Amino acid sequence: MSDMDMLKRLAGEHEARLVGFCQRLIQTRSMPGEERDAARLVQAEMKDVGYDDAWTDAVGNVIGVIRGSGGGRSLMLNTHLDHVSAGDERGWPFPPFEGRVHEGSVWGRGAMDIKGPTAAQVYAGALLKAAGVSLPGDLYVAGAVQEDVGGLGSIELAKTVRTDAAVVGEATNNELRRGHRGRIELIVRIGGRSCHASMPEKGINPHYSLGAFLGGLRDVELMEDSFLGRETLAPTLLFTDQTSANVVPGKLRLHIDWRTVPQHSPEEICASLQALLDASLQDGAEGEVSVKEEHHRTYTGEERDVPAAFPSFVIDEGDPLLEQSKSALREALGREVPVRRWEFATDGGHLVAAGIPSIGFGPGDEALAHTNQERVPIAQLTEAALGYAALALRLTAP
């Protein structure tokens, strides 16, 4: 029996354990900064199914490794441990942290973003171990912390686990992804002079500068990538330094969400908005544009300042990493696997920016992410575990 035939048989035999692990992950709440229990669960499962080693790093990322025989390439299977809030739990068809199996799917917060893909990646290693397959190169399976608040975990991971390539497990309906637009959160600050609203002439009202700036935003040049599409920008949050309606504020803070393409750097984006702001300032007001900096503390106590920026990336259509992945999945899954783009940003941008070529593959429908209908089909979970194992075989070859 070939290695692939053995892996296919074992994928079916391991399905019940895989589903049970996915359920336990969903039942383990792990908001950003609160991933300790999920990390322990993943690390214990890695050890239980035979990984050569499993550990947590300084910021709390959990990492398992299956050592290769030597001479091959290294590969990282990458997911994250955190999830977004469940919101009003009364709106869910089932309790969001129950991990209910219903009509062939596992339901709950994190089912496909990203507890299901995490379970499938961990069990890819289990299949390889159970089959007695000897990989040419080292396989790392990593669950990163704080992806949903900027990607601190994978930024740190890329400094210590520098593999030759990575497969990011965000949901793709078990298709391949070769890129996505990035995201930058920009802060526009306008300073004026506060005064009593009954005597506006004694102050400098920053609202007028803001109005001119907002009007000019519609004419800002946006770039387009032939694969990823066109950039977008949207003003979102607005704050002042006042809470009383009879006071002219002295300061305004506007947040802008800009979805980027590789042709446009954060520095160029900031410069273009700064030029617009400078031209919009009125009555002596002052203003500045910057990328938002966020301070995060991980569950291990480590603290980092992280820019609110996910880089965009594109892997070329003819790139060997993509071609080899398509071939491996075709053999394992018995079908052609479409290649598309993600509509949202992932940790893949951080990995590519750090010099680790990355593609995407994972179970679940990305349209269900962050909704109260979140679920992952069991058939996709099992198929994904097999697909990850096949990718490990092919992408660790010399």
C-alpha positions in Angstrom: 0.0 0.0 0.0 1.4 3.4 -1.0 1.9 6.2 1.6 -1.1 8.1 0.1 -3.4 5.1 0.2 -2.4 4.5 3.8 -3.1 8.2 4.7 -6.5 8.0 3.0 -7.5 5.0 5.0 -6.2 6.5 8.3 -8.1 9.7 7.7 -11.4 7.9 7.8 -10.3 5.9 10.9 -9.3 9.0 12.7 -12.4 11.0 11.9 -14.1 10.5 15.3 -11.0 11.6 17.2 -10.6 14.6 14.9 -14.2 15.7 15.4 -13.9 15.2 19.2 -10.8 17.3 19.3 -12.5 20.0 17.3 -15.4 20.0 19.7 -13.1 20.3 22.7 -11.3 23.3 21.1 -14.7 25.0 20.5 -15.6 24.3 24.1 -12.4 26.0 25.3 -12.9 29.8 25.1 -9.8 31.6 23.9 -10.3 35.3 23.3 -7.1 37.2 22.4 -4.9 37.3 25.4 -6.8 34.4 27.0 -5.5 31.4 24.9 -3.7 29.6 27.7 -6.2 26.7 28.0 -6.4 26.3 24.2 -2.7 26.2 23.9 -2.4 23.5 26.6 -5.1 21.5 24.9 -3.3 21.6 21.5 0.1 20.8 23.0 -1.4 17.8 24.9 -3.0 16.5 21.8 0.2 16.8 19.8 2.0 14.8 22.4 -0.8 12.3 22.6 -0.8 11.5 18.8 3.0 11.2 18.7 4.6 14.4 17.7 8.4 14.4 18.2 8.1 17.5 20.4 5.6 20.2 21.3 6.1 23.4 23.3 5.0 26.9 23.8 7.2 29.9 23.1 7.7 33.1 25.0 4.5 34.8 23.8 2.4 31.6 24.1 2.3 30.2 20.6 2.1 26.4 20.7 4.4 24.6 18.3 4.7 20.9 17.5 7.3 19.3 15.3 7.6 16.1 13.3 11.3 15.7 12.5 12.3 14.8 8.9 14.8 12.3 7.8 17.1 15.0 6.5 17.8 16.8 3.3 14.3 18.1 2.7 12.6 21.4 3.1 10.9 22.6 6.2 7.2 23.4 6.3 4.9 25.2 8.7 1.2 24.5 9.1 -0.1 27.7 10.6 -3.3 28.6 12.4 -4.2 30.7 15.4 -5.7 30.0 18.8 -7.9 33.0 19.4 -11.4 33.8 18.2 -13.7 36.8 18.1 -16.5 37.3 20.6 -19.7 35.3 20.3 -21.8 38.4 20.8 -25.4 37.9 21.9 -25.5 34.2 22.5 -29.3 34.2 22.3 -29.0 34.6 18.5 -27.1 31.4 18.0 -29.0 28.2 16.8 -27.0 26.3 19.4 -24.9 27.5 22.4 -21.7 28.9 20.7 -19.3 27.0 23.0 -21.1 23.7 23.1 -19.5 22.3 19.9 -22.8 20.7 18.8 -22.8 18.2 15.9 -25.8 18.9 13.7 -26.6 17.7 10.2 -23.0 16.7 9.5 -21.3 19.9 10.8 -19.7 21.0 14.0 -21.2 24.3 15.2 -19.9 27.0 17.4 -17.8 30.1 17.8 -14.4 29.3 16.2 -15.7 26.2 14.3 -14.2 27.4 11.0 -12.3 30.4 12.4 -10.2 28.6 13.5 -10.7 25.6 15.7 -11.7 23.3 12.9 -8.6 24.1 10.7 -6.4 23.8 13.9 -7.8 20.4 14.6 -7.2 19.3 11.0 -3.6 20.5 11.0 -2.8 18.8 14.3 -4.4 15.5 12.9 -2.4 15.8 9.7 0.6 15.1 11.9 -1.3 12.3 13.6 -2.0 10.7 10.2 1.7 10.9 9.2 2.8 9.4 12.5 0.2 6.6 12.3 1.2 5.7 8.7 4.8 5.6 9.6 5.6 8.1 6.9 9.1 9.5 7.0 9.1 13.1 5.8 12.2 14.4 4.1 12.1 17.7 6.0 10.8 19.0 9.3 7.1 19.7 9.7 6.0 22.4 12.2 2.4 22.8 13.2 1.8 26.1 15.0 -1.1 27.7 16.7 -0.4 31.4 17.1 -1.8 33.8 19.6 -3.6 37.1 19.0 -4.3 36.8 15.3 -7.6 38.6 15.6 -6.0 41.7 17.1 -3.1 42.2 14.7 -1.1 39.0 14.4 1.4 39.4 17.3 1.8 35.6 17.5 2.8 35.0 13.9 5.0 38.1 13.8 7.0 36.5 16.7 6.7 33.0 15.3 8.4 34.0 12.0 11.4 35.1 14.0 12.0 31.7 15.6 10.5 29.1 13.3 11.8 30.1 9.9 10.5 27.4 7.6 11.0 27.2 3.8 7.2 27.6 3.3 3.9 27.8 5.2 0.3 26.7 4.7 -2.1 29.0 6.5 -5.2 27.2 7.7 -7.9 30.0 7.4 -11.1 28.7 5.8 -11.1 28.2 2.1 -13.7 25.4 1.6 -10.7 23.2 1.1 -9.6 25.2 -2.0 -6.3 27.0 -2.3 -5.6 30.7 -1.8 -2.6 32.5 -3.1 -3.1 36.0 -1.6 -5.2 38.7 -0.1 -5.4 42.4 0.3 -3.9 43.8 3.4 -5.4 46.0 6.1 -4.1 49.2 7.7 -5.9 51.1 10.4 -4.9 54.7 10.2 -5.4 57.5 12.7 -6.1 61.1 11.6 -5.6 63.5 14.5 -6.7 67.2 14.1 -6.0 69.7 16.8 -7.7 73.0 17.2 -8.5 75.1 20.3 -11.4 74.4 22.6 -13.8 77.1 23.7 -17.4 77.7 24.9 -19.8 76.9 22.1 -21.5 80.3 22.7 -18.3 82.0 21.6 -17.0 79.9 18.7 -14.8 82.8 17.4 -12.5 82.3 20.4 -11.6 78.8 19.4 -10.4 76.8 16.5 -13.0 74.2 15.6 -11.4 71.1 14.2 -14.7 69.9 12.7 -14.3 72.3 9.7 -10.9 70.8 8.9 -12.3 67.4 9.3 -15.2 68.2 6.9 -12.8 69.3 4.2 -10.6 66.2 4.7 -13.6 63.8 4.5 -14.8 65.5 1.3 -11.4 65.0 -0.2 -11.2 61.3 0.7 -13.5 60.4 -2.2 -10.8 61.6 -4.6 -7.9 59.8 -3.0 -6.1 57.6 -5.6 -6.6 53.9 -4.9 -4.5 51.3 -6.6 -5.6 48.0 -8.1 -4.0 44.6 -8.4 -5.0 42.3 -11.3 -5.6 39.4 -8.9 -6.5 41.0 -5.6 -8.7 43.7 -7.0 -8.9 47.4 -6.0 -8.0 49.0 -2.7 -10.8 50.4 -0.5 -10.8 52.9 2.2 -13.5 53.8 4.7 -13.6 56.3 7.6 -15.0 54.4 10.6 -14.7 55.6 14.2 -14.7 59.3 15.2 -13.8 60.7 18.7 -13.4 64.1 20.2 -11.9 65.2 23.5 -15.2 66.5 24.8 -18.4 64.9 26.1 -20.5 68.1 26.5 -22.5 69.3 23.5 -21.9 73.0 24.5 -18.1 72.8 24.1 -16.1 73.2 20.9 -13.7 70.3 21.0 -10.0 70.9 20.9 -9.0 67.6 19.4 -10.5 65.1 16.9 -9.5 61.5 16.2 -10.7 59.8 13.0 -10.0 56.1 12.2 -9.7 54.9 8.6 -9.8 51.3 7.4 -7.7 50.9 4.3 -7.6 47.6 2.4 -4.2 47.5 0.6 -2.5 45.8 -2.4 1.2 45.1 -2.6 1.8 48.0 -5.0 1.1 50.5 -2.2 3.2 50.8 0.9 2.0 52.0 4.2 4.5 54.9 4.0 3.1 56.0 0.6 -0.5 55.7 2.0 0.3 57.8 5.0 2.0 60.4 2.9 -0.9 60.7 0.5 -3.4 61.2 3.4 -1.0 63.6 5.2 -0.9 65.7 2.0 -4.7 65.8 1.9 -4.9 66.7 5.5 -2.4 69.5 5.2 -4.5 71.0 2.4 -7.7 70.6 4.5 -6.6 72.3 7.7 -8.4 75.6 8.4 -8.2 78.5 10.8 -4.8 77.4 12.2 -5.7 73.8 13.0 -2.9 71.2 13.0 -3.1 67.6 11.9 -1.2 64.3 11.7 -1.8 60.9 10.0 -0.2 57.7 11.4 -0.7 54.0 11.5 -2.4 52.9 14.7 -0.1 51.3 17.2 -1.6 48.7 19.6 -0.2 47.5 22.9 -0.8 43.9 23.6 -0.1 41.6 26.5 -0.1 37.9 25.9 -1.3 35.2 28.3 2.3 34.5 29.2 2.8 38.1 30.3 4.9 39.2 27.3 4.1 42.7 26.0 4.5 44.1 22.5 3.6 47.2 20.5 2.1 46.0 17.2 1.1 48.2 14.2 -2.5 47.7 13.2 -1.5 46.4 9.8 -1.8 43.1 8.0 0.4 43.1 4.9 -1.1 42.1 1.6 0.6 39.4 -0.5 0.3 37.5 -3.7 2.0 34.3 -4.7 2.5 34.1 -8.5 0.2 31.8 -10.4 3.1 29.7 -11.7 5.0 29.6 -8.4 6.4 26.1 -7.7 4.9 26.2 -4.2 1.5 26.7 -5.7 2.0 24.2 -8.5 3.3 21.5 -6.1 0.4 22.1 -3.7 -2.2 21.8 -6.5 -0.6 18.5 -7.6 -0.5 17.1 -4.0 -4.1 18.0 -3.3 -5.3 16.6 -6.7 -3.7 13.2 -5.8 -4.9 13.1 -2.3 -8.5 14.5 -2.7 -9.1 13.1 -6.2 -10.2 16.4 -7.7 -9.0 19.6 -9.1 -8.6 22.3 -6.4 -9.5 25.8 -7.4 -7.1 28.7 -6.6 -8.7 31.9 -5.5 -7.9 34.9 -3.2 -9.0 35.5 0.4 -11.4 38.4 0.8 -10.0 39.1 4.3 -6.5 39.5 5.7 -4.6 36.6 7.5 -1.3 35.9 9.2 -0.1 34.8 5.8 0.8 38.4 5.2 3.0 38.5 8.2 4.8 35.3 7.2 5.3 36.4 3.6 6.6 39.8 4.8 9.1 37.9 6.9 10.3 35.9 3.9 8.3 32.7 4.3 6.3 31.9 1.1 2.8 31.0 2.1 -0.4 29.6 0.6 -3.9 29.1 2.1 -5.9 25.9 2.6 -8.5 25.1 5.2 -11.9 23.6 5.9 -15.0 25.8 6.3 -16.9 28.6 4.4 -15.2 31.9 4.9 -18.5 33.7 4.5 -19.5 32.3 7.9 -16.6 33.8 9.8 -17.6 36.0 12.7 -21.3 35.2 12.3 -23.7 33.2 14.6 -24.1 30.6 11.9 -20.4 29.5 12.2 -19.9 25.8 11.5 -17.5 23.4 9.8 -18.6 20.3 7.8 -17.2 17.1 9.2 -16.5 15.8 5.7 -14.3 18.9 5.1 -12.5 18.4 8.4 -11.5 14.9 7.5 -10.6 15.9 3.9 -8.5 18.8 5.2 -6.5 16.6 7.6 -5.7 14.4 4.6 -4.9 17.4 2.5 -2.5 18.9 5.0 -0.7 15.5 5.3 -0.4 15.4 1.5 1.0 18.9 1.4 3.5 18.0 4.1 4.7 15.0 2.0 5.1 17.0 -1.2 6.3 20.4 0.2 9.0 18.9 2.5 10.6 17.0 -0.4 14.0 18.3 -1.6 
